Amino acid sequence: MNRHFPMSKTSTDDADDAPASPPTTLSATASTRRNVPRPGFCTARRCATRVTPPPPTCPPEMSHLSLRGGGASAPTLDVEDVVEDARGRVHSIETFTAVDGYGIRCVVFAQGCEKRCAFCCNVDSQSRDADAGTSTTARAIFSVLKRNLRYYARSGGGVTVSGGECMLQPSFVEAIARGAKKLGLTTCVDTAAAGDEDAWRRVLPEIDLALVCVKSVDPVKYRRITGAKTNEEYRTMRAFLRALDAHGVETWLRFVLMTDRSERFVEYATNGEDDLRALADLSKAHACVRGVELLPYHRFGEYKFERMGFAYKLAGMNTPSAAEIDEATAFLTSLGVDVLC
């Protein structure tokens, strides 16, 4: 996850492991740009400003979805009485955002993550210790949702469960999704993939959208970025995408673009032709994938590493320039991939 939030406490197959080719620079650009804005937002890339007021019902651009949650004509406000509760640990809650899925959303940042990504901007949400984060319940989340229910529902929005890694708490996510559905809201998970088939069979039928940060399609670079010792987490990511396909969940691939090719950071760079071609192939291999969100690397979370006494591996790495972002976008679109705003 590449979304930064301040340090704060909560208010209540063998082919997958194939070695990558040596990185190369981009050798092609698109003659026709197909930068696709997020549904309902302006056409300026990475901009979350709506150009029209939210419609009174589920937006037309969402009509292609077989929504499991949003658009209900008669939401059940006494959701606490009809949905089994579950307890989870949460880092923080953001009640009004427009950048993590459709419409206006409440984002629940789950506490705990098994990865140790070099570019992590929320390192304070990683700990899975018993005293990390705040213990809460799905019913408490429903209470938060109902405070702004009108805004979420009218925009086709709802709740996004992020992290940390939300899929490490599948019962909690499932309960939130079931409740959101009763409230007439959509549910999104913002994840780097975790868990197993049993957990996915419970959660995926209840959600409307998945934002999946794939880190890298090269298993070697994936381990370098995430700090993993084996390819198990990489295999989980690939298996999770297959599960999303099987359950027909609309998916946006999130990809952190790192372009600094100086001696210290070249092994982390993700803008090589091989990197982006592999990303395009991954996107096109799954019918559930609507497109790719390019997330330019930033240093917003670096101060948290310092505060917590952790070494920041990417200290001094340059952020991508506008030209580098445009070049990567053009190359992906030339391969037939929709780059989402």
Sequence and secondary structure as in RCSB ss.txt:
>XXXX:A:sequence
MNRHFPMSKTSTDDADDAPASPPTTLSATASTRRNVPRPGFCTARRCATRVTPPPPTCPPEMSHLSLRGGGASAP
TLDVEDVVEDARGRVHSIETFTAVDGYGIRCVVFAQGCEKRCAFCCNVDSQSRDADAGTSTTARAIFSVLKRNLR
YYARSGGGVTVSGGECMLQPSFVEAIARGAKKLGLTTCVDTAAAGDEDAWRRVLPEIDLALVCVKSVDPVKYRRI
TGAKTNEEYRTMRAFLRALDAHGVETWLRFVLMTDRSERFVEYATNGEDDLRALADLSKAHACVRGVELLPYHRF
GEYKFERMGFAYKLAGMNTPSAAEIDEATAFLTSLGVDVLC
>XXXX:A:secstr
      S      GGGG             SS  EE  TTS SSTT    SS   SSS GGGTTS  SSTT SS 
 S GGGTS   EEEEEEEEEEESSSSSSSEEEEEES  S   TT S GGG    TTSSEEEEHHHHHHHHHHTHH
HHHHTT EEEEESS GGG HHHHHHHHHHHHHTT EEEEEES  S HHHHHHHGGG SEEEEE   SSHHHHHHH
HT SSSHHHHHHHHHHHHHHHHT EEEEEEEE    STTTGGG   SHHHHHHHHHHHHT TTEEEEEEEE   T
THHHHHHHT   TTTT     HHHHHHHHHHHHHTT  EE 
